[in-house]
Amino acid sequence: MRNLIIIAISLSLVFGESLWKGEKSGLFDDHRAKYVGDSLTIIVLESISSKQKSGNQIDNSNKVSIGPGTGYASFLNEATSFPNASNFKANGEQSSEGQLKTEVTVKVKEVQANGELVVYGNKITNINGDKQIMEISGVVRPENIQPGNKVYSTYLADARINYTQEGEIKNATEPGLITKLFNTFF
């Protein structure tokens, strides 16, 4: 009987079950996004710089000459010329720079057949009546997920990063109605 109790106790220790049923991973497993509905933090570090430069130059010159006149043109006593010259030169340059740094937590919307994660999320911040809206979507390879369940935006395939503002700051940076009308016609 004593041997039977020892065997029963040792079998119960060997076939022990978790107290938390339905867990997707164990206590020591890496908690990285891998299923639909899991959260993942995108670290957005985007820097954009562009510069365009164009120039155009046109030079044109011609000269019409006629000799001494006869008949009705007898008033032309010597060779006469009518020079004509024109030149046009135009230059234009445009440059813009932008930098965006933030973190946005997104949700896994789909797991593709190859294991890549389709993610989408947005973040709306309202500061003193100025609304800032950040919207992110794309595809993440599980290998690019860093510890802490984070991934850099540079590793986001088919990335769509949209940043918009609403409020007084946006209104102050937009041209007024008269300026818009003037630019439309001229």
C-alpha positions as MATLAB code, in Angstrom:
seq = 'MRNLIIIAISLSLVFGESLWKGEKSGLFDDHRAKYVGDSLTIIVLESISSKQKSGNQIDNSNKVSIGPGTGYASFLNEATSFPNASNFKANGEQSSEGQLKTEVTVKVKEVQANGELVVYGNKITNINGDKQIMEISGVVRPENIQPGNKVYSTYLADARINYTQEGEIKNATEPGLITKLFNTFF';
ca = [
       0.000    0.000    0.000;
       2.843    2.303    0.853;
       4.432    1.711   -2.579;
       1.080    2.423   -4.250;
       0.789    5.814   -2.493;
       4.361    6.742   -3.500;
       3.627    5.800   -7.128;
       0.363    7.838   -7.114;
       2.107   10.908   -5.681;
       4.992   10.710   -8.152;
       2.575   10.294  -11.100;
       0.573   13.318  -10.010;
       3.780   15.385   -9.925;
       4.832   14.161  -13.370;
       1.443   14.896  -15.036;
       0.750   18.210  -13.294;
      -1.323   20.761  -15.203;
      -1.286   24.545  -15.290;
      -3.573   26.455  -12.991;
      -4.208   28.990  -15.800;
      -6.161   27.259  -18.509;
      -6.206   28.790  -21.989;
      -2.825   30.513  -21.752;
      -1.144   30.876  -25.137;
       2.336   30.582  -23.677;
       4.078   29.487  -20.513;
       5.572   31.553  -17.731;
       9.053   31.610  -19.262;
       8.016   31.890  -22.911;
       8.676   35.051  -24.921;
       5.475   37.098  -25.012;
       5.698   38.360  -28.589;
       2.753   39.089  -30.838;
       1.870   36.081  -32.965;
      -1.924   35.745  -32.968;
      -4.823   37.857  -34.239;
      -5.723   40.387  -31.549;
      -2.238   40.503  -29.987;
      -0.729   43.945  -29.371;
       2.586   45.129  -30.742;
       4.334   48.488  -30.288;
       5.695   50.242  -33.375;
       8.606   52.607  -32.704;
       8.272   55.295  -35.368;
      11.597   56.945  -36.209;
      11.100   58.507  -39.628;
      13.208   61.241  -41.152;
      12.374   62.645  -44.574;
      14.433   65.102  -46.572;
      13.921   66.133  -50.169;
      15.435   68.738  -52.435;
      14.468   69.655  -55.958;
      16.307   72.043  -58.199;
      15.598   73.022  -61.771;
      16.873   75.614  -64.141;
      16.188   76.747  -67.670;
      18.012   79.145  -69.949;
      17.057   80.144  -73.468;
      19.110   82.501  -75.625;
      17.893   83.624  -79.023;
      19.367   86.198  -81.349;
      18.890   87.044  -84.999;
      19.812   89.860  -87.332;
      18.080   91.038  -90.477;
      20.191   93.099  -92.860;
      19.234   94.854  -96.093;
      21.431   96.707  -98.519;
      21.015  100.170 -100.088;
      17.521  100.666 -101.469;
      16.304  101.440 -104.981;
      12.950  102.724 -106.166;
      10.588  103.319 -103.278;
      13.311  102.269 -100.799;
      15.794  104.835 -102.115;
      15.826  106.517  -98.703;
      18.017  103.618  -97.506;
      21.395  104.895  -98.595;
      23.569  102.339  -96.848;
      23.257   98.833  -95.429;
      20.743   98.714  -92.611;
      20.316   95.970  -90.027;
      17.651   95.186  -87.489;
      19.174   93.191  -84.649;
      16.885   91.234  -82.358;
      18.040   89.416  -79.239;
      16.171   87.821  -76.401;
      17.196   85.659  -73.510;
      15.321   83.980  -70.750;
      16.695   82.494  -67.573;
      14.733   80.845  -64.758;
      15.814   78.905  -61.686;
      13.787   77.206  -59.024;
      14.603   75.326  -55.861;
      12.469   73.606  -53.263;
      13.464   71.696  -50.169;
      11.586   70.126  -47.309;
      12.515   68.212  -44.190;
      10.461   66.356  -41.655;
      11.096   64.172  -38.645;
       8.634   61.997  -36.772;
       9.366   60.191  -33.500;
       6.670   58.365  -31.545;
       5.473   54.968  -30.385;
       2.094   53.536  -31.354;
       0.647   50.258  -30.131;
      -1.134   48.359  -32.895;
      -3.163   45.147  -33.089;
      -2.537   42.084  -35.236;
      -5.422   41.968  -37.718;
      -4.323   38.922  -39.709;
      -1.653   36.226  -39.692;
      -0.586   35.441  -43.255;
       0.225   31.939  -44.481;
       3.965   32.674  -44.257;
       3.593   33.748  -40.598;
       3.894   37.486  -41.200;
       1.581   39.710  -39.170;
      -0.718   42.316  -40.730;
      -1.048   45.126  -38.172;
      -3.139   48.276  -37.818;
      -3.539   50.881  -35.118;
      -4.009   54.540  -34.427;
      -3.258   57.014  -31.683;
      -5.222   60.221  -31.121;
      -3.760   62.864  -28.826;
      -5.613   66.029  -27.859;
      -3.449   68.778  -26.347;
      -5.104   72.128  -25.614;
      -7.649   71.681  -28.386;
      -5.065   70.572  -30.963;
      -5.804   67.036  -32.105;
      -2.918   64.928  -33.426;
      -3.835   61.726  -35.227;
      -1.294   58.979  -35.953;
      -2.416   56.014  -38.063;
      -0.154   53.044  -38.843;
      -0.616   49.857  -40.840;
       1.720   47.360  -42.456;
       3.189   43.859  -42.355;
       5.661   42.702  -39.677;
       7.970   39.704  -39.863;
       8.051   37.913  -36.489;
      11.877   37.842  -36.671;
      11.938   41.662  -36.526;
      10.053   41.885  -33.234;
      12.440   43.120  -30.525;
      12.338   42.191  -26.830;
       9.489   44.030  -25.141;
       7.259   43.222  -28.135;
       8.466   46.253  -30.121;
       9.422   46.738  -33.765;
      10.949   49.722  -35.574;
       8.905   51.337  -38.341;
      11.772   50.752  -40.767;
      10.990   47.020  -40.551;
       7.315   47.536  -41.408;
       6.608   46.256  -44.934;
       3.888   47.974  -46.986;
       3.992   50.681  -44.318;
       1.311   53.344  -44.210;
       2.183   56.010  -41.649;
      -0.253   58.901  -41.637;
       0.122   61.901  -39.325;
      -2.449   64.701  -39.340;
      -3.278   67.646  -37.113;
      -6.508   69.458  -36.411;
      -6.837   72.666  -34.417;
      -5.308   76.090  -34.030;
      -1.751   75.132  -34.967;
      -2.939   73.704  -38.291;
      -5.146   76.749  -38.906;
      -2.234   79.114  -38.233;
       0.025   77.371  -40.765;
      -2.508   77.241  -43.614;
      -2.900   80.182  -46.015;
      -6.035   82.288  -45.680;
      -9.000   82.373  -48.072;
      -7.835   85.475  -49.968;
      -4.368   83.964  -50.452;
      -5.921   80.730  -51.752;
      -8.102   82.677  -54.221;
      -5.143   84.779  -55.363;
      -3.045   81.635  -55.919;
      -5.871   79.995  -57.857;
      -6.114   82.820  -60.391;
      -2.483   83.842  -60.576;
];
